[in-house]
Amino acid sequence: MRRDPIAILARLRGAEVMAARRDLAEETAALRDAEAAARAAAEALAAERARGGPALAAWLPRGLARQEEAGTSRARAAAATEAAAARLAGARAAERAVETVAAVIAGAARRAALRAEQRALDEVRRPDGAAPVAPRGSPPLGTPARAPAGALDPRTGCRGYGGTRCP
């Protein structure tokens, strides 16, 4: 059994999209955590400043460092989330490209099958070797199934097809 490379590529692209979605979800969760940590550091700093007192002087450098570290962590998480979103967009574009190629190939195969069927119909011969004949009551082979209004029936010379009588 021959494997279809386009189907294999489509499955691979689908797996890449799923992995990119998973990565984006993880990065989004990390961003939410980093934002929460940044808010907590800012709130702790504001609370210590409101409380004041001699302990503020000792605590302030640590609180400022914690707030700066949380801000840096949040910026890194935001950049990672943007990169994950870009990877997901690229994976989706690649998946759509494979789907488009598969549709083009399927269309070409369908057209080739129709051409082969038409060739087979064109080559049909009667047992005595004569050209094929249309069944009784139908238009002759090679004429459209429905003639335009007012057309002459080539068999009878009358206007209209299929059993109409000439006046």
N, C-alpha and C positions, 0 to 999 in steps of 0.2 A: 504494500500500500504506500503510495507516494504522498509525502507530506506537502501541504500547501504552504509555501514560505510566507505568503501574505497573511494567512491566518495565524501563523506562528508569530510574525511580527506584530500583528494586531493584539495578540494576547500579551506579548512583551510590553507593548506600549500601554495597554490597560493596567498591567502590573506597575509600570512606572508611574502612571497617574495615581494609582492607589497609594504608592509609597510617598509620592509628593504630597498628597492630601494628608497622610499621616504625619509627615514632617511639619507641614504647615500647622496642623492642630497642636503638635508638641511645642512648636515655637510660639504659637499664640498663647498657650498655657504658661510658658516661661515668661512671656512679656507681661501677662496679667500678674504673675508672681513678683516680677521685678517692679512693676508699678505699685503693687501693694507694699513692697518693702520700701520704696521711695516715699510713699505717703506716710508710712509708719515712722521713718526716720525724720521726716519733716514735722510730724505731729509731736514726736518725742522732743525735738529741738525746741519747738514752740512751747511745749509744756514746761520744759526746764527754764526757758527764758522767763516765762510768766511767774514761775516759782521764785526765781532769783536766788539771792543768798550767796554765801561764800563757796558753796559747792559748785555753783555755775562756772566759776573760773576754772576749776579743775576738770569739769565735765565737758565744757564747750569745745575744746580741740577734738576730743573723741567724738562728740555729736556731729560736729562739722565734717569730720573725716568719714563718719558713717553715712551722712547725707550725700556727700560727694561720691562715695563708692556706690551707693544705691542709684544715683543719677547716671553714673557711668555704666552700671549693670543694665539699667533700663534702656540706655541708648544702644548698647550692644544687642540686647534682646529685640529692640525695634528693628535694627539693621538685619538681624538674622530672620526675623519674621518677613521683612520685605524680600529678602533673598529667597526664602521658602515659597513665597507667593509667586515670584518670578519663575522659579523652577517648576511650579505647578502649571503656570501659564504655558511654559515651553513644552511640558509633557502633554498637556491637552492639545496644543497645536500639532505636535508630532502624531498624536493619536488620530486627530482629524485628517491629517495628511495621509496616513495609512488607510483610513476609511475611504477617502477620496480615490486613492489608487485602487483599492479593492472594488469600488463601484465602477471605475473606468474599465478594469479588467473584466468584471462581470458583464458590463454592457457590451464589450467587444466580443466576449464569448457568446452572449445571447444573439448578437447580430450575425456572428459566424454560423451559429446553429440555424438561424432563420435562412441564411443564404444557402446552406447545405440542403435544408428542407426544400427550398424553392428549386434548387438544381435538380433534386430528386424528382420533384413534381414535373419539371420541364422535360425530364428524360423519360417519363412514363410513356410506354408505347402499348398499343393493343397487341394481342398475341399474333395477329397476322402481319405485324410490322408497320401498320398504318399509323398515322398521327392520332393522338387521343381525340375522342369525340365527347362533346358535352352531353350530359344526361338530358333526356327529353324534357321539354318545358323550361329549360334554363338557357341563359344567354350563351352564345358560343364561347369557347375557350379564348382567353386573351381579351375579352371585352369586359368593361367594368360591370360589377354586379348590379348597379343601378345606373341607368343611362340618364343623361340630363333631359329635362322636360322638352318634349317635341322632337326627340331624336328618332331616327328611323331604325326599325328592327332589321338587321342585315339579312335575316332568314326570309322574312315576309314582305319587306319593303313598306310596312305600315308604321304609323307613328305609335310609339309605346312598345314595351317589351312584355313577354310572358302571357300569351293567350289572348291578347286584345285582337279584335277582328277589325279588318279594314271596312269602312263604310261602303 
